[in-house]
Amino acid sequence: MKITFCGAAQTVTGSQHLVEVNGHRILLDCGLYQGRRDEARKRNTHFHFDPRRLDCVILSHAHIDHSGNLPTLVANGFRGPIYCTSATKDITAVMLMDSAKIQQEDAAFLNKHKRRRGEPTIEALYGTEDAERTIEQLRSKKYFEPFEPLRGVSVTFWDAGHVLGSAIVQMDLNEPHSPDRPRRLVFTGDLGRRGLPILRDPMTVRDVDILISESTYGDHVHDEVNHLNDRLAESLHKIVERRGKVIIPAFSLGRTQNVVYFLNQLFGQGKLPRVPIYVDSPLSVKLTDVYRDHEECFDAETWRIMLDDRDVFGFFGLTYISSAEESRKLNREDGPFVVIASSGMCEAGRVLHHLRYSVSDPKNAILIVGYQAGDTLGRRIAERQPRLRIMDDWFDLKADVYQIDGLSAHADRNDFQWWYEATGGSIDHAYLVHGEMESMTALAPVLQPFVKHLVQTPVMYESCDL
């Protein structure tokens, strides 16, 4: 067996891991790399392998940094099946069509400026036809039921508790040199947190031989979930009192639904300021509908709440916005109001327009509720850099910046400790991916007691023969 780490190696975005076993070539995830524009385009355009020689893709979940480069893979000749859970299939179909639209709009925007400067134009990374072909190759599989995508390879999806449909991927591999029992490779995808609302907690897997584990928050312990409502309410009250706008950059998948869920609770408890709240994202509107279609993924607490509150994603004062005109109208209106808009790292989407009109006004505030990768606008806002480049223009950051990291759907150090212990502690080889070096360095000692060999933090394109 050979594993090559083709993405999310000592970085957070662009998840992509190639497994070669028994003459088969299996790709775990195919996500977009997000960062500096030129570097991102280079990494997303060029693959470290021939897409035409892949047998299949196993998709852990639909977040763009895990699924978003599938259309490029297909455009470069991949014709095999893409296996995922049913909810992930439905979400990925929505996400990829939206991503294709963004790719085309961004290329058109950049080319407008390039023509003005006499520079060569660029093509969109992929278009809607590539996304449509990719969607046709998606194949849904149920949680907990093994399936055999290739001879000698059995795959089981376990609930990862991260976003709707997210899966821990268990691969049992029958290899000629180990006839006694299959070797078990487990890829955590993005591991969820225990105790978050809406979704079930992450499941555990025993008898792991080879582990590929994400490590996004390996150096961090999140705030207790029961403190989040109070912190969210406190932040909103401060901003609303000075009649400002609150801009909440949030991923359309997962984070937006969690924020709305918490706001719904605050409204029901009478703790929410009586101001308009807008979810300004056509993608969020569609994905929230997908959540409503997959109640089988909800946890017991959400089912209990739904006995009295049938729609946990809606309440008085909350408006979902789809049209561009309604979105532009918000930019011309005075506060107080709250707008939740994507993208979560402020790299694309309607949140950029809201930030352009808001960041330089000290009445306003930006509420960061998720992880911000290096070299993204969201990271620069979180670091409170005084000058921000937004859509090729420069702005002074005068708005307040608040951070509530406890809303993250990623496992923290304590969650990882719990999950690693539950494996039984007989892992042969383990690799930390999908994290910055500080996180991986902090998490490696937590994982090491459960691993026979030294825990590895592979660099980009490093291969390991096992």
N, C-alpha and C positions, 0 to 999 in steps of 0.2 A: 504494500500500500504506500502511496505517496500523496502527501498533502502539500499544496502550494497556496500560499496566502497572497491573493491577488488584490485585496482591498481591505480596508479597516484594519491594517497592520500598523500599530503604533499611531493610529489616528481613529477618529470616531465614525466618519462617514464612509460610504462606498463599500459596504459589506460584500465580500466575494471570496469564496474559498473553493479551490478545485481539489476533488478527491479522485484519485486514480486507483482502481482496484479491479483485479481479475480481468484486465483489458477494457474495463469500462471507465468512462470519464463523466463524473457527476459534479455539477456546480451547486454549491450551497449559497443561495442568494445571488443577486446581481443588482447592487444598489448604485445610485448616483453618488459620486464624490462631490462634496460641497466645500468650497474654499475660494482661493484667489481665482479669478475668472480664467486666466490663461492656463494655469495648472489644472484646474478642474476640467476644462475642455480637452486638454491633452489626455488626462487619465480616463475620462469617460469615452473618448473616441477610440482609443487603442486598447485592445485586449492582450493579455500575456499568453494567450492560447488561441487556437483556431476555433471559433464558435461552431464551425461546420462539423467538427469532430466530437462535440459534446453529445452524450447520449440523453441526458435529461438535466433539468434544474429542480432542486428542492427549495422551495421558497418558505422561509420561516414566518414572515408576515409582510404586510403591505406598505409599511413606511417607505418613503421614497429612497432613503439611504440603504434600503434592502431590496427594493423592487424596481427602482426608477430607471435603471439602465437596461432592463430587459428588452425594450424596443430596439435599442442599438444592437444588442446581441442578435435579435431576430433579423434586423436589417443587414447584418453581416453574415447571415447564412444559417443560423441555428434554426432547426426545424423540429426539434424533439418536444416532448411533453414538459410542462411546468407544473409540478405537483404542489398542492397547498390545501389548506382547509377550505370548507365551503364559504365561511365568512370572509376569509382572505381572498378567495376568488372574486366575490362580489365587490369587495372594497378595491382590489387591485384594478378591476375593470374601470372603476370610476377614477382612481388615482392616475392611471396611465393616460387616459384621455385628457385629463386636466393638465398633466405634465407635458404632453405633446403640444397642447395649446400654449402653455407658458414658454416652451422652447421656441415655438414659432414667433410668438410676440416679442420675446427678448431678442431674437435674431433680427427681427424687423426694426426694433428700437435701436439696436447697436448699429445696424447697417445705415440707418438714417444719419447718425453722427459720423460714421466712417466715410460716407459719400461726401458729406460736408467738408471733411478733412482730407479728402482725396486718398483715403486708405482702401485696401482691398476689402470687399465684403465677405461675410461668412454665411454658411448654411446652418439651419437649425440642426441641433443634435439628432433629432428625429421628428417625424410628423404624425398626424392622426392615422394615416394608413399603416405606419409601422406599429402604432399602438393597437390598432384593430387586429392586425395579424397576430400580435402577441397575445391578446385576449383569447383568440381562437385556440391557442395552444395551452391555455390553463386547464388543469384537470383537478377537480376537487376530491378530497379524501376526508373521511371522518376521523375525529379524535379517537384515540385508544384502539383503533382497528388496524393491525398490520397490513401492509400491501407490498407487493414485490414489483418495483419498477423495472428491475433488471435481474437476470438470472444470478442467484447467489447473493442478492441484496434485498433485505427486508427492512421496510421503513415504518415507523410508528410515530404519529404526532401526539404529543402530550401538551396540555394547556400550559402556556407560558405566563398567562396573567398579565401581559404587557399592554396590548390593545386587542380589540375585537378580532378573533381569529388567529391570534399569535400562537406559535407552536414551538416547543422544544422538539428538535429532530433527533430521533433515535434510529441509528442505522446498524443492523446486525448483519455482519459480513462473513459469508462462508468462503474461506480462502484455502487453497490447496495445502499450505504449510501448517494450517491449524485445524485439522479434521475433527478434533475432540468437541469443540464448540465454536460458534461464531464469535468474532471479535465485535465488541460493541463500541461504536463511535457515537458520541452525543454532542450535538451542537445546540447551545442554549438559545440561539437567536438572541433577541433582547429579552432578558429575564425580568419579569414583573416584580412588583412589591407585594408584600403581604398586607392585608388589611385595607387596601384601597377599595372604594366603592365600585359598583357596576359589575366588574368582572370577577370570576373565581380567582383565588390565589394560585400562584404557580405550583405545578405538580413536581414531584421529585422522581428521579430515576436511579435505580441501583445497578450494581455490577457493571460499572463503566470502565472500559479499557482505555479509551482515548477520549479526551474532553477538549472541545473548543468552546471557551467561555468568553462572553462579553465582559467588559470591565469598566463601563462608562463612569459609574460612581463608586469605584473600588476604594477610593480614598475618602469617602464621605458617609456621614450618617444623616439621613433625612429627619426633618422635624416629624414629630408624632402626627399621625393623620387627624386625631381629634383636636389638634391645635390649628389646623389649616383654616377652618371656617372663621375663627376669631381673627387670625392675621389678615385674611382676605377682607373681612368686614372692616377692620381697623384701617387698612390701607385705602379702601374706597371712601370711607367717611372723611379722611383727611383731605383727599383731593376734591371731593364733591363740595366740601365746605367753602372752598375758594372758587367754586363754580368752574372748575377746569374740566378738560377732557381726559379720560383715562384710555390709553391705547394698550391693549393686551395682545402682543404677538403670540399666536398659538397655532400649533400644528392642527390642520383640519381633522386629522385622524387621531383620536384618543384624547389629546390635551383639550381641544375645544369641548368635547363631550363631558370631560371631567370638570372643567371650569363651570360649564352650564349646570351640571349636577349640583356642585357646591353652592352656586348662586341660587338655585332652586330651593335648597335647604335653608339658606339664609333668608330668603323671601318668606318661606313658610314659618320661620321662627321670628319674623318681624325685625330682623337685624340688618336688612338690606336698605340702603338709602333709596328713597323713592325717586329714582332717575331712570330715564330710558336706557336700555341695554340692547345693543345691536350685535348680532353675529353677522359680520359682513364678509361672506364667502360663499359663492355658489357651491364650491366643493364641500364645505362644512354642512350645508343644507342637504346635499345628496348623501353624504356619509352618515349624518344623523338618522336619515331615513333607513340606511342599511342597518344601523344599530337597532332601530325599532323592528326590523325584519328578522333579527337574530337574537331574540330574547333567550334562546336556549343557552347562550353563553353567559348570561347574567348570574350573579351570585345570589345566595339565599337572602341577604339583606335587601338587595334591590327588589327581589320578588315580593318581600314583605311590604316594602314601601309602595309598590305598585298596586297593592290591594286597596289603598286609599288615594293614591296619586298615579293614575294610569300612565301619564306622560311625564317621566322624570326629566325630559329635555325641553320642557316648556312651562312658562308661568307668566302671569300678568306683568306687562312692562317689557317683556323680551320679544324682540323682533328679528326674524331671520331675513337677511337681505340677499337677493340674487342679482338684481339689475345694476348695471354700471352707473346709471343715472342716479339711483338711490344712494349708491356709494359716494359719488361725487358730491351729492347734496350735503352729506355729513361734513365734508371738508369746509363747507361754507357756513356751517351752523356753529353757534356759540355753545359752550357747555352750560351746565354739567351734563355729561352723558358718558357711557362706557361703550367702547367698540372692541370686539374681539375679532381679529383678522389674521389671516395667514399671509406669509409663511412664518413658522415658529422661530426661525433664525434670521428673519428679515432679509432674506436673499431674493425674494420675488413676491409677486402677488400684491393684493390691495393694501396690505399693511404699509408698503413703501409710500404710497400716496398719503396715507394718514400721518405717517411720520414726517413727511415733507412739510405738512401744514401744522405740525404740532410741536416738534422738538425744540424750537427756538422760543417758545412761550413759557415763561416760568409758572404760569397757572396750571399748566398741563403736567401729566405724568405718564411714564411708560412703566408698565407692570410686567416684569420678566417672570414667567412661570415655568420655564423649561431650560434644558441644557442648551448652551450656545457654543458651537464648535469654534475652534480657532480660525481666524481670518474671515469671519462672517460679520456682517453689520450688527447682528444681535450681540456678538461677543464685545464689539467695540462700544455698544450702548451699555452693556452690563459693566464694562470697565470704566464707564463714564468719561470716555475720551472727549475732550472739549470741542473737537471739530469732526463732523461726520460727513462722509460722502454718500449721498442718496441719489440714485439714478443720475449719476454723473454731475451733480451739483453739490456744493458744499454748504453746510448748515452748522451754526453754533448750537451745541447741546445746552439748553437752559432749562428744559423740563426736568422735573424730578425723576429719578429712576428707583423703583422698588423691586426687590427680588423675593420671590416666595418659591424656594426650590423644593419644598415638601410636596408639591403637586406632581413631581416627576413620577412617571410610571416605570422607571428603571429601578431595579434592585439596588440597594445600598450595601455597604460593607457588612452590616448585620444580616441582611437577607442572603448575601452570598455565603457567609459563614454557615447559616442554617442549611442552605441548599447543598453545599459541599459535604457537610456532615452526613446528610441523608443519603449520599451515594453509597455509603458503606466503607469508604476510605481505602479502596484497593485499586485506584486509578493508576495505570501504567505511565501514560504520557498526558500532559496537559499543556494547553496553549491559551494564553490570554490575548484577546483581540478586542477591537471596537472600544478603544480607550486611549487616552493620552498617557504619556509615559508616567506622569505622577500617579495616576490612578492604578496603572498596572504594577508599578513598583510597590505601591501600598498593598495591593491585593495579593500579590504573589505569596507573601508569608502566610496569609490566611488560607490559601489553597494548598500550600506545600505539604502540610501534615497528612493530607489525604492522597498524595501522589508519590509513587515509588521513585521516579526520576525527577530531575530538576525541572521546575515549571519554566516554560519558555515564553518569551515575548517576541515573536518573529517579526522581522522587518519585511517591508514590501517585497513581494516576489520570492521570498525565502521558501525553499522546499524542504520537507522532512520525509525521509524514507523510514517506514516502520515495518 
